[in-house]
């Protein structure tokens, strides 16, 4: 009886397995949609033209940007980092950064270093007529940032970068850079995306 049961059950299992494999083989591959939004990061819908999100490996300093501002401390000390970027039409790139900390005291220390460092860069960067550096104005106490301009032999770059505390566990940042090969160009009056507004929006999510 036992042998008979095995002979009956085994072919049944083989047929069932074949059916499953056949069904799986005929399945259409899933269609991948846009990535799920992450609180604290700029999304495609926040930007003109709804550009495609691209992965960004690390933080960086825009042309004529402040290297004394403590920005790298965030990348070194945060327990988790998430970076993305978007390419807008006309030579503008928007980069969005999220730094998450487990230690609120370390976050506060890095934040104070960042604010003080940004201020310390005033007067140290390339000045007119080929460059400019200034702090962003009219910011709440939870936001800091700067605006830069640099003209080289090959391009002209105009950037704005802002950072904001997001609660007690994270810091968000947005960098907007417009680059052109028109060497006679001046900083555009208004960048295609507002780093201050985007940063504050991301911090409120």
C-alpha positions in Angstrom: 0.0 0.0 0.0 2.8 2.4 0.8 4.5 1.7 -2.5 1.3 2.2 -4.4 0.7 5.6 -2.7 4.2 6.7 -3.6 3.7 5.8 -7.2 0.5 7.8 -7.3 1.7 10.8 -5.4 5.1 11.2 -7.1 3.8 11.6 -10.7 1.2 14.0 -9.3 3.8 16.2 -7.8 5.9 16.1 -10.9 2.9 17.2 -13.0 2.1 20.0 -10.6 5.7 21.2 -10.6 5.7 21.2 -14.4 2.5 23.2 -14.5 4.0 25.8 -12.1 7.2 26.1 -14.2 5.2 26.4 -17.4 3.0 29.1 -15.9 6.0 31.0 -14.6 7.8 30.7 -17.9 4.8 32.4 -19.7 4.5 35.3 -17.2 5.2 38.7 -18.6 8.1 40.5 -16.8 6.7 43.1 -14.4 6.6 46.7 -15.6 8.9 48.9 -13.5 7.3 52.3 -12.6 9.0 55.3 -11.1 10.7 54.8 -7.8 8.7 55.2 -4.7 9.1 58.6 -3.1 11.3 58.9 0.0 10.4 61.4 2.6 13.2 64.0 2.7 14.2 63.6 -0.9 13.1 65.7 -3.9 10.8 63.8 -6.2 10.4 64.1 -10.0 7.0 65.8 -9.5 8.7 68.6 -7.5 10.6 69.7 -10.6 9.7 71.3 -14.0 9.3 68.7 -16.7 9.1 65.8 -14.2 12.6 64.5 -15.1 13.7 61.0 -14.5 15.4 60.2 -11.1 19.0 59.1 -11.3 21.1 57.5 -8.6 23.9 59.6 -7.1 26.8 58.0 -5.4 28.2 60.7 -3.2 27.9 64.2 -2.1 30.1 66.9 -3.7 31.0 70.5 -3.8 29.7 72.8 -6.6 32.1 75.0 -8.6 33.4 77.8 -6.3 31.6 76.0 -3.4 32.6 76.1 0.2 34.9 73.3 1.2 35.3 74.5 4.8 31.6 74.2 5.6 31.6 70.9 7.4 29.5 69.3 4.6 31.7 66.2 4.5 31.1 65.6 8.2 27.5 64.7 7.3 28.6 62.1 4.9 31.2 60.7 7.3 29.0 60.6 10.4 25.4 59.9 9.2 24.3 56.3 9.8 22.4 56.3 6.5 22.6 58.4 3.4 20.4 58.6 0.3 21.3 60.7 -2.7 19.4 61.2 -6.0 19.7 63.7 -8.9 17.7 65.0 -11.8 18.8 66.6 -15.1 16.6 69.4 -16.2 16.4 70.8 -19.7 18.9 73.6 -20.5 21.9 72.4 -18.5 20.6 72.4 -14.9 21.1 69.5 -12.5 19.2 69.1 -9.2 20.8 66.9 -6.5 18.9 65.9 -3.4 20.6 64.5 -0.2 19.2 62.8 2.9 21.4 62.2 6.0 19.9 60.1 8.8 21.5 59.9 12.3 20.9 57.6 15.2 22.8 60.0 17.5 20.9 63.3 17.8 23.8 65.0 19.6 26.2 64.1 16.8 23.7 65.5 14.3 23.5 68.8 16.3 27.3 69.0 16.4 27.6 68.5 12.6 24.8 71.0 12.0 26.6 73.7 14.0 29.9 73.0 12.2 28.1 73.2 8.8 26.5 76.6 9.7 29.7 78.1 11.0 31.7 76.7 8.1 29.5 78.2 5.5 29.9 81.6 7.1 33.7 81.2 7.3 33.9 80.8 3.5 32.7 84.3 2.9 35.6 86.2 1.4 37.7 83.1 0.8 36.3 81.9 -2.5 36.9 83.2 -6.0 35.5 86.7 -6.3 34.4 89.0 -9.1 34.6 89.1 -12.1 35.1 85.4 -12.5 33.4 84.1 -9.3 31.2 84.8 -6.4 30.1 83.3 -3.1 27.5 84.4 -0.7 25.2 83.1 2.0 21.5 82.5 1.2 19.4 85.1 3.0 16.1 85.2 4.7 16.4 81.7 6.0 14.8 80.2 9.2 17.1 79.0 11.9 16.8 75.4 10.8 18.2 76.2 7.3 21.6 77.2 6.0 23.1 77.6 2.5 25.0 79.5 0.0 25.0 80.7 -3.7 28.1 80.4 -5.9 29.2 81.5 -9.4 32.4 80.5 -11.3 33.6 81.3 -14.8 36.4 79.1 -16.1 38.0 78.7 -19.5 35.5 76.1 -20.5 32.2 76.9 -18.7 30.2 79.1 -16.4 28.5 77.5 -13.4 25.9 79.1 -11.1 24.8 77.1 -8.0 22.6 77.3 -5.0 22.7 74.9 -2.1 20.6 74.7 1.0 20.5 72.3 4.0 17.8 71.9 6.6 17.4 70.0 9.8 14.5 67.5 9.6 13.4 66.8 13.1 16.1 65.4 15.4 17.3 62.5 13.3 18.1 63.8 9.8 19.4 66.6 7.6 18.2 67.2 4.1 19.9 69.2 1.3 19.3 70.3 -2.2 21.9 71.6 -4.7 20.8 73.2 -8.0 23.6 73.9 -10.6 23.1 75.6 -14.0 26.1 75.1 -16.3 26.7 76.7 -19.7 29.6 76.8 -22.2 28.7 80.4 -23.1 31.7 82.1 -21.4 30.1 85.5 -21.6 27.1 84.4 -19.5 26.3 85.9 -16.1 24.5 84.2 -13.3 20.9 83.7 -14.2 18.5 85.9 -12.3 16.5 82.9 -11.2 17.6 79.3 -11.4 15.1 76.8 -12.9 14.7 75.2 -9.5 14.7 76.8 -6.1 17.1 75.1 -3.7 15.8 76.9 -0.6 12.1 76.1 -1.3 12.9 72.5 -2.3 15.0 71.9 0.8 12.3 73.3 3.1 9.6 71.2 1.4 11.7 68.0 1.7 12.3 68.8 5.4 8.6 69.2 6.1 7.7 65.7 4.7 
